[in-house]
């Protein structure tokens, strides 16, 4: 681990490779697990504000879950998260013609219906962040359903921090990311 501004970053995001392989996993991260996608406090109101714009892109099951539970819910851990359909998949999940789970919020974004892409936790995945009193931890979340993504990342030689570059910049800013790139280059030079 290393310090970068007010973050403590796991070396694993520099050392491990990752590229989503949706043909292999079918978007399982949006449908597996026991909780919705983690949300930052500021994202809860965004979900409320954009719901009318996102709604046309959602499935009936998702609309029903959101209208019954709300655009966001408090999870068992006391943190905000997206609601689930039947305690399984994210209420914002839609499916492609190939049966791949996708984000309805991102579909709305891609179609120009909203300027907000999706929750930052989803955009950052497989990177997870956790805020503490004086710093934010930036870690790699390993999940066996992502084994095909790790394999593809190795084949393509794409480290995690490069795969989630846009999301890391969205979360921490351009200068933070440039410093991360310098650290990665220095670490690689000492190997």
N, C-alpha and C positions, 0 to 999 in steps of 0.2 A: 504494500500500500504506500501511497505517497500523498503529500499535501499539494493542493492546487487551489490557491485563493482560499475561500472558506469551505472547500470540499476536501474530503479524504477519498481517494480513488483507488479501487482495487487494481492491482497489476493485471488481473485476469482480463480486463477489457482491452488491454494492449497485447496480451500474449495469446489469446484464443481467437479463432476465426469463426465467422458466422454470416450466413446469407440465407434468409428465409427461403424455404423450398416448399411453396404452397401446393405444388402438385403431389408432394409426398405426404405432408402433414394435414392438408385440407383446411388449414386455419384453426387447428385444434386449440390453440391458446385462447381463442374467443369462445370456445364451447366447453372446454374441460376446466376442472378446478371446482372449488367450493365457494367462490366469491366472485363478485363482479370486478370490473377493472377499477383499480385504485384511482381516486380523484383528489386533486388538490382543492382546497377550500374555494379558491376563485373559480374553479371549473364548474362547481355546482350551479351557480347562477347562469353561467354561459349555457349549460344544458337546458335550463328553463327557458332562457331567451331564444335559443335557436330551435326549440322543439317543433314549432309550427313549420319551419323551413325543412327540417329533417324528416318529419313525419311521412311525407309522400314517398320517401325512399325505404321505409321500414316495412317489415312483414306484419301482418295482422296480429300475430302472437306477440310481437314486440310492442306494438302499439297498445295492445290490451295490458301487457305487463307494466308499461310506463304509466298508462292512465290509471291503473289500480294502485301502483306503488309510488309513483312519482318519477321525475326525470333522473333522480339519484336517490340512494338510500344510505342509511348508516349500517355498516357491516357489524358482524359479531365482535370484531376487534375495536369497534367504536370509531372507525375511520369511514370516510365517504367512499362510495363505490357506485358503479352502474347497477341498475336492477337486473334481475335474472328472470328468465322464462322458466317456470316450473323448477326453480332452484338449480338450474343447469346452465344453459347458454346465456350470454349477455343479451339483454333486450334489444340492443342496437345492432345485432348480427343480422346480416342478410346473406344469401347464398348466390354464387355465380351459377351459370348454366352447367358448369362442371362439378357442382356441389361443393365448392370451396367457400368456407365461411369468410365473409368480408365485413368491414365496418360500414354500417348505414350512414353514420356521420361523415365518414371519409368519402363515401359515394356522393353525398350531398355537396361536400366541399369540391370534389372533382367536377361536379356538374354546375358549379358556380352558385349554388343555392345558399351557401354559408361561407364565411371567410375563416371559420375555425375548423381545423383539420380533424382533430380527434383528441381524446385525453392524452396528456403528455406521457402517462405511464404506458399507454399502448404504442405510442410513437417511439418511445425509447427502447422498447423490449428487444433484446433480453437484458438490457440494463435496467436496474431498479435503483431508485433513490430513496433515502430516508432522511428526514430532517431531524436534527438534534438541536439542543440549545445553542451551541456555538459553531456547528458545522453541518454539512450535508454529506452523507455517505453515498458513494457511487459504486455500485457492485454489479457483478455479473450473476444473473439468476439462471442456474442450470436446471433444465427440465427435460426429461427423457423424450417427451414428444417433439423436442427440437433437435434430436440427434441428426435428422436429415439436414437441418440447417447448418449444423456444425460440420458435417461431411462436405456439404457444398461450399461452405466457407473455406475449408482446407483446400479443396480442389481449385477454387478461384483465388486463393491467397488474400482473403479480405478479413483483416482483423475487426473485431467487434466495434471498436471506436470509429472505424471508417464506415462500417455498415450503418451505424446510427448517427453519423455526422450531423445531418440536418436536425435531428431531434436534440442532440447535445447542444447545438448552437441555439436552438429554440429555448432550451431550458437554462443554459448558463451563459450564453452570449458568444460572439465571434472571438473576442480576445481570449476568453477562457479556452476555447477550442484550439486556438493557435498555440497556446502554451502547452496544451495536451499533446499536440503534434510534435512540438519540440522535445518534450519528455520522451515520447515514443521513439523519436529518432535517436536521442541520446542513449536510451536503453538498448536499442537495436545495435548501436555502434559498439557497445561494451559486451555484446554476446560472443 
